[in-house]
């Protein structure tokens, strides 16, 4: 293999081509104009978003539905720093991503030049690594390193390139990915796998907790075989409702905020827990519905690709550092050798079925409480009834979007794209756009409140311009309802800063060139949703919903009734209510 003479921009672009990059999201800027000029000839589509935050949310979702590392780019300084929130979300969600970050030219660094910013320092805490190109001759090498690191550490990597380093002649190789990175992680140590199998084989009430690692490795079938062999109920981790098929008889639903009581009551009784591909986050395992469901006495077998996640939040009995699918395959083999053709535990199957039926009845009854405006649970219920089998749902954070965790189930992986534990508003719509880019054949929709929608509605213009037909389901209740619930429960109904005025977003969407419709009757929800999908256009549905129907506080554990000592504030003291 011979080195090739190139411009640094060409070296970067050809490395993107070698990595199979089909598109890059961002906003145009002078700093990377030389690289941008190459994209059409390279076959790379540039997606011009309206705000850089949206770009990383888009690529986050794109990666989740395809498994391919997303790429974003922006102008140095304000363009790149606009991505802080969405890159931090991808980092918390362990999504591989390469952030190409042009920076100030080397000749002016330190002189407070136009749009100068120490981007490496800004992003160091919210990425898996920051790489600064030291010289144009290293352009291809550093780009390769960014991809290698993003895949290896499962998260975003900042590639900082001084804007003058896009230029200059270099001689280097253009390598194929197999020549510089390996994705196979293995199954973990034989000793740990053997111990895991022994614990599971002798467990009285084993429960499997299936997480993001199962989704990313498409390991659902293997997990199902383990579950069938042990008659072990399977719970999905927080906001990964696609981590196990909902149509499987041992599926009990998601844990975490607004999750399934069937899952939580089942997990609370476990003597052995097989946690596959999950870090078992603190927020995702907090008590819910007054159920302290994560048992302190259970023996936990935790499988995660990142050794730093093992036993990080919960004490474990066995830790397995490995690929979720590879580890599950080995555990299954060992179990088959130990227990043979064990008969299904019919009593446990019935217990699971009864708990699921009771939970489904409970949330349906809550949804069917009439109201005008519409009960938001009713809208969620109706959407879930008509959602196409292959649909992808992106959910935001907030009162209604979080309640969706109770209503939507999926039979395949890579169908639920959620804001996860970073919990930033405005996530779901750009995420839906990214998911549609990754799976153009699938119907894609998002669920978002009118508060969060204000942070992302500008991207309807992007969807129209780029012909990305997703359906935005906007719940119009004129309030930040999750925070309003806090003021009800902890501040004696003193509402401040939570009420918002909003236009009719469906009409705004029409002005932007999209399909728009307003729904104010529960019986019209399903038809309106299917009509929006059938339109084949970017669509915005505004659902007029009751803002008094509120979910429990997100962080009941982190709030306290107010105590006041100064005279001017004593009337606010809860003891004086």
N, C-alpha and C positions, 0 to 999 in steps of 0.2 A: 504493500500500500504506500502510495506516494503522497506527500503533502501537496496541498493546493494553494496557489496564490489567490488571496481574497482581500476584500475590504472587511473590516471588523463587523460591520452590519451584515454582510453576507455570511460570515461565519456563524453569527447568532441565528440568522434566519434559516440557514441550512440545518442547524442543529434542531430548531423547532420542527422543520420538515421531517427530519429523521425520527423525532419523537412522535410523529403522527398528529401534530397539532393542526387542527382544521380551522380554528378561529381563535382570535384574541379579542378580549373585551376591554374597553377603556374610552378615554376621550382624547382626541387628537391634540398633540402638543409639538412645539418646535424642537424640543430636546431629542425626540426620537424620530424626527421626520425622515431621516435617511433609512432607518429600518422599515418604517411604514411604507415607503416607496417601493419596497421589494415584495410586499405581501401579495399583491395581485398576481405577479408573475410566479410566485412560490405556491399559489393555490391556497393561501391563508386568508380567510374572511375576517375583516375587522368589524366588530360590532360596536358602533358608536353610541354609548349610553348617554343619558342626560345628567347623571351624577356618578362620580367614580365609585361611591359606596356600592351602587347597584352592580358594578362590574364584578366585584369579588363575590357578592352573593350569587350572581348568575353562574360564575365558574365553580363555586362551591357545589351548587346543585347539579351542574353538568357532570362534575366528577362523581358525585354520589350515584347518578343513574347510569354512568358509562364505565366507571372505574379508571378513566383516563384523566391525567393531571390537567387541570385547567390553567389558563395563562391570562394574566391581566397586565395592563400597561397604562401609564398616565404621565402627564407632565411633571417634571421635577418640582419639589416643594408642595404647593397647594393641591395639585392633582394627586400626588401620591399620598399625602396626609389625609385626603378625603377618603381614602380606603381603610383607614385605621380600624374603624368599627367592624367592617365586613371581613377584614383579614383576621382580626381578633376572634370573630365568630367562627371562622374556618379553623383557626388554631384550636379553639376550645372543642370544636366538633371533629378534630383530627382528620381533616380533609386535605390531601395533597394539593398544592397549588404553587405555581411559580409567579411571583410578583416582579415583573421587570420594571425597575425603578430608575429612570434617568436621574442624574443628580447634577449639581452645579459643575461647570467646567473646572478642570484642575488648575488652570491659571488664575482663577479668581476665588478659590475656596478660602474662607476665613475673612473675606472682605465684605460680608453682608451684601453680596450681590443680589440682583433681581431673582426672586424665587429660590434663594439658597436656603437649605435646611439640612441638618444632620439627620438624614433619614434612617441611617443604620441604627443610631441610638433610639430613635422613635419606635422602630419596629423590632428591636432586639427582644423585648419581653413578650411580644405577641406573635412570634414566628418560631419555627423550629431551628432556623439558622439564618444569618445574614451574611451574604457574600458580596464583597466589593471588588469589582474588576480592577486589578492592579496595573494592567497594561493592555493595550489593544491586542497584543499577540496572544493573550489568554482568553479571548472572547469566547471561542468555542468550548474550551476547557471549563471555564466558569459556568457557562450555560449548562453543560452536561452535569456539572457538580450540583447545580441547583435542582435539576430533575432527579438526580440520584438521591439527594438528601430528602427532597419532598416525599418521594416514594418510600424511602427507608424509614424515615421518622414519622410518616403519616401526618403531614401538616404543611402549612405554607412556608415558603422560603423566599426571602428578599434577595434579588439580584440587583445590586446597586451599580450603575454604569455611569461614570462621569460623561457628560454629554459630548465632550470632545473625543471620547474613546469609541464612539460609533464609527469614527473615521480612522484612516491609516491602513496601509498595506500590511497584511500578515500572511504567514505560511503555516498551515495547520492541516490536521486530518478532520474529515467529517465522518464520525463513527456512527454505527448503528447501536441502538440501546443495549443490545446483548453484549456489546463489547466494553461497556462501562458500568452496568448495573445488573444486579440479580434480584428478582422479586420473590423467589422461593425462600420461605423462612423456616421450613421444617415444622415438625410436630411437637417438639419439646423433648425433654429427657426421658429415656425408657423407664427409669425408676419412678419419676413423678407420674407418668401415665399408668404404670402398674398400680401404684398406690391409689390413684383416682378410680381405676376400675374396681379395685377391692372395696373401696368405700361405697361406690354406687351399687355394686352387686349385693351388698349386705344391708343396704339402706331400707328402712321400713316405709318412709315417705319421701322419696327423692323428688326434687323439683329442679327443672332446668330453667335458667334465666338466659334468654337469647338476646344478643346485642348487635351492635353495628358490625362487629367482626364477622358475624354470620351473614349479614347482608352483603358486605363487601366481597366475601369469598364464595357467595352463592352456595352456602352449606345447608340450606333448609332441609333438603332430602335426608342428609346424614343425621341432622338433629332429630328429624321425625323418626328415623329408624331407632335411635337411642331411646327416644320417648316411648315408642311402641314396645320395645324390648323390656323396659323397666316399668311400663305404665306410669310414666313420670309426666305430670302436667308441665306445660311450657308457658312461662310468662315472658312477654317482651319487655325490654328495658324502656325507660322513659323516652317517649316520642320516637320510638322505633317500632311502630305498630306493624311494620312489614317484616319483622325479624322472625316470624313463624307464621305458617299458613293459618288463617282464621277458620278455614273449613275443616281443619284437623280436629278430631274429637278430644284431643288433649290440650288444645289451645285454650288458655284462660284469660288472655288479653294483656294489656300493658300495665306496668306498675308506675309509680310516680304520680305527680300532680294530675288530678282529674282522670286517673286511670281506672282500672277495673277492680271492683270489690272482689270479684271472683278470683282474680289473680292474687290480690293481697291476702285474702283469707286463706287461700291455698298455700301461699309462700310462708305464712306465719306458722304453719304446722310442720314445715319441712325439717327433717333431721339431717339431710345432706342436700346441698345446693351445688349444681354444676353451672357455674357462671361462664358462659362461652362468649368470647369476643366482647367483653365489657369491662370498663374500669370501675363499675359500681359507684358512680358519682354520689356524693353526699346528698345533693338536692334530689337526685333521681331515686333515692331510697329513703327519704324522709317519711315519717308517719303521715297518712292521709285518711280522711274520713274518721279520725280518731282511732285508726288501726295502726298499731306499731308492728308492721307486718314483716320487717326484716329480722328474723329470729337471732337472738344472741347466742343461743346454744347450738345452732346448726353448724355442721362441718362444711366449710366452703371450699370447693375446688374452683379456682379461678384460672381461666385461660385467657391470655392477652398477648398480643404481639410485642407490646412495649413492656420491658421488665420494670420500668418505673411505675406502672399502673398496678402491678401485683401487690396486694395487701396495702395499698395506699390509703384506703378508707375503711376497710373491714378486715379484721384478723382472719387468716385463712388456715386451712388444714393442709392443702396441697396447692402449690403454685406451678403453673405450666407456662413457660415462655414459648409461644409458638403461634403459628397460623391457626385460626379458629377451625377451618375446614380440615386441615391436615391432622390437628390434634383430635378432632371429633372422629375422624376415620379410624385412627389408632385406638381410641377409647372404645369405639364400637366393636372392633375386632377382638379386643381383650374381653369385653363383656360377653360377646357371643361365645367365646371359649369357656367363660366361667359359668354362665347361666343357661346356655343352650337355648332351647325353644321354650322359654318360660311362658306360661299361659297368661293372658291379660288379666289384670285384677279388675274384675267386673264391678265390684263394689266401689272401687276408686273411680272408674269410668263414669259410673252413675253419679257419684258425688260431684265430679267435675261438670257433668251435664246439668245437674240440678243447680249448681252455683251459677253457671253461665245463664241458665234460663231465668233465674231470680234476678240477676243483674240486668239482663236485657229487658225484663219486664219493668224494673225500677226506672231505667233511663227512658223507656218508652212512655211510661206514665208521666214522668216529669216533662217530657216533650209535648204531651197531648194536653197540658194545661192551656186552655184557650186564652187569648189575649188580643188586644188591638192597641198598639202595634203587635206584631207577631212575637210569640215566645221564641227567643233565639234558638232554644233547644229543638223546637219544632222544625225550624229551617234546617238545622244540622241533620235531624232525623230524616227529613224528606230528601235532602241531598244524598245521604248515605244509601237510601233505598234505590235511587235511580243511577248512582254512580256506575259508569261502565266498568267491566271487570278489569280492563287493562289501564284504567285511569291512574294518573299520578297526581297526588295532592301535596301542595306546599302549604304549611300552616305557619302563621305568624305567632306572636306572643300577645297576651291580653286576655280579657274575660271570655269572649266568644271563641277565639282561636284555641284557647287552652281547653275549653269545654269539648271541643271537637275530639280530644283525646279519648273521650268516652264513646264516641259514635262511629268512628271510621275504622274498619278492619280491612286487611288485604290478604290475598292468597299467594302473592308472589313478592319477592324482594324488590328494592329500589323503586317503591311506589309511594313512600311517605317521606317527604323532605320537610323537616321541621327546624325551627330556630334553635332548638336544643338549649343547653344550659347557659349559654351566653345571653340568651333571652332578649335580643334587641328587636325593637319594633321596626317595621318597614322591611323585614327580611323576605316575606313570602312571595311578593309579586316578582321582584327580580329573580328569585330562586325558581319560580315557575317558568320564567322565560328561559333560564339556563337549562332546566329539565327538558323543556320542549326542544331546545337546540340539540340536546343529547338523544332524545327519543321522539323525533318528529311524528312518528306514526301513532303515538299514544295521546289520548285526550289528557290535557293538563289543566288543572285549576288551582286556585288558592283560596284560602279563607282568611279574612282580615277585617279588623274593626275600622271604623271611620277615622279614628285617631291615627293608627299606624298607616292607613291608606294615604294620609296627607304627606307621608314621608316617601311614598313610592309612586304616586299616581302619575308623576311626570314621565315615568317609563312607558306609559301607554303610547306616547309618541314614538318611542323606540320600537315597541311591538308593531305599530302600524307601519313605520318606515321599513323595518326589516321583515315584515310579514311573519310574525311569530304569533300564531293564533292560540292564546291561552285565555281562559275564562276567569276573571277576577270576581269573586263573591264578596262584596263589601257589605258588612253588617252596619247599618246606619242607626245609631242610638244616641248620637250627639253627646258622648261623654267618654272620658278615660275610665271605663267601668271597673277595671281591676283595682285602680287606685281609689275609686269611689267606694268600693267595698271596704277598703281599709278605713276610710273616714266614717263609715257606718259603724263598723265593729269596734273601732278604737278611739274615735274622736267625736262621738255623740252627734253624728249626722251634720257635722260642720263641713260643708262642701266648699272647697277653695281650690281653684286651679284645675278642676276635673271636668267642668262643663265646657263643651266646645260647640261652635256653630259650624255647619258644613253645608256646602251647596248640594244639589242633586248630582251625584257623581256619574250617574248613568248619562245625564244630559251633557256633562262635561266631556265624557268619553266620546259622545257623538260629534262634538265640536272638534275633537282631536282625530276624527276619522275612524273611530272604532264602533262596534256594535254596542248599543246600550239599552237597558230595560230596567224599569223599576217594578218591584214586586211587593205588594202590601197585603196579599192574602195567602195564607198557609197552603191552601189547595192549589195554588198556581206555582209553587216553588219548583217542583219536579219538572213540569213542562217548560218553564222559563229556562231552567238550567240546560235541558236537552236541546232546546232551540238555540241557545247560545253556542253550544258545541257544534250543532249542525250548520251554523252560519259559516264556519270555517274562517272566521275573522277574529282578530283580537276583540274581546268582549268584556264589558263591565256590567255586572248585575248588582243593583242596589236593593238590598232587603231591608224593609222598614221594620225594625225589631224593638222590643220593649227593653229600655235601658235600666229597668228596675229588677230584671231577672239576672241576679249576680251569682257568680261562683264564689267559693270560699277564698280567703286571702291566699296569695301565693306563699307568703312567708309568715304564717301565723306564729311560728316559732321565733321570729326575729322582731316582732312588734310587741309593745307593752302599752297598757293604759297610761295616759299622760299624768304625771305628777308635776305640780307647779308650786313654787315657793314665793316668788315675787308677787306683791299685792296686785299689780296691774294684770297678772295672768291667772290669779286664783280662781276666777270663774271658769277657767278652762280645765281645772283639776278634776279628774274623774270622781273624786270623793265629794265634789260639790254638785254633781249632776242631779 
